[in-house]
Amino acid sequence: MDPIEILIRTSIGIVAGVVGGLAGLGGSIIMLPAMAMIWGYRIDGQEDEHQTRHHVYMAAAMCVNVIVALSSTLMHAKKGASRKDVLMSLVPSMTAGMVAGVLLSGETPGRWSILAFAGFIWLYCAYNIITSIKKIPDHPIDAPSPAHWKMIAIGLIVGGVAGYLGIGGGILLVPLLQISGLPLRHAIAGSAGVMWISSIIGASMKLYTLPSITYPAPNDSVHLMISDAMGFAIPMGVGALIGGYLGAWIAHKIKLPHLKLVIALILAAASIKMVMR
């Protein structure tokens, strides 16, 4: 791999890390569209209509999600924004859901995940923009943690969606935690805290199933390779380690209305690029 290629992948990781730390997300909303736009889905010079290579990008992004979430969690912990009781409920349920989602994604064409991912982002953008315009008040910082059963249900749902789409899950987890009663900053911290643990399991499962996925070649079917995914994950992970810490620091400095608008604009731009690919 030439130095320019390494620089590009590291830069993607830095941007993904900042966004992930800022919004409590894993960073896939940046990494997946970026990899699709730059490296595409062509096989031997021809466009793959099933876009099977997207599974490689998903595996790489899920690996980096672990680093983004972990680095931002350390910053949130220093600010006292993490709640242990919330994490105790979310970690096992989200991990179980993510395993199921990963197994399901391996049985479907990559194109399905792309379309579902883009549509999901727009739904979240709409939610963020609407709640910013209506100026729905945030929950008080000392609000009690939601009921245990609510956290389990949220974890299962978010984990399943995250595993299927190849994302960290924060894009759905943060608003659901807000709706359940957590203040925004605690929701972001909780999202990052649970993601670095559940993403380890999800990324491992995705890498394990990757060689079982094949794409058509001129003479035979070719299996996807773990080494291809790691070629993206390692340099992006280095960049994400720096970006995730920086993004979490910014999240505690910016005003809440501005934070929600920044998240919405970033996600909208990412989803447009994904659909246009």
Steps between C-alpha positions, in 0.01 A plus 500: 500500500650836398533793744225702329257213544590471868458876546155496341381216720647660812330830415165325465557352845574841653179651361298195603649516846411866549142441387474187712630667812287809440172315451552176693509302176743239373614697195361264234285782362823655374707191425247303294410780255867602475619150413216457252581827322877456488543127439158405362357156428658406168625145440752447220401832343125433511245634744368237742122540502477327840778721641639205695817690592288709734535215750878567509433867572249405770753270670769773493261764636382273780860443608567873510175558692662328797783752505275804445263401778778409743697823454190718534381297802820586686434871450133472602601306812733783602206739471286275722236449230492117498239305699601150608143374554409588141807321364426188706163466325606601151824307453366141506179576311667706229773239457240226446312712248818589313600135457159423350523801268846405374390145422199631308706751300732225379205331332387806302653700208714799594267727302221432747712623789597813304139597430390423854793701635422807288130491583573458868727803505231719343248394763744597770578832328129581485468424871796721589385793287142484627604484864739790446229718345243415766766553766389206714658557843772260611455289811662635818851378563390323821206317339469135617614218273229327293348167609711186455258341250506810281877487477493130407242559226696795362822298504349211304348727235807718458736204498304324227490807278866580563614148418305492176610844378861479619477803726575561866136559586527844656302653215194322645608450860547870584145613409343191659686565824382861487140393445528256790597783735877556492646849444677539165853507638439185706338333198809575290732375774290186552496432127877519475544292814290208382620511139866429562405178678223378269698604192783265595257209472336638187829564322630156592186336364517703178863406441424135577215485244681705234678206327165323459374781275582469129478731201484399132824492302556429126590135557390423853359641823752677723481517878537829683817528708556614857832656395313740267287624789800540729683696231233766546442454872859547624580844350146625560522378857818698563328817382181421689689463826597867481172622353278319751670664797483843336133460407402403855681809632311724256168342603543643850582849368230561237144610584229230472294659216819545298603142572174358365519709183862403438409132533207536258705684235786249514267204469302657215815563297624146560173339393477706180844381396405142577185509286674674211766229483 
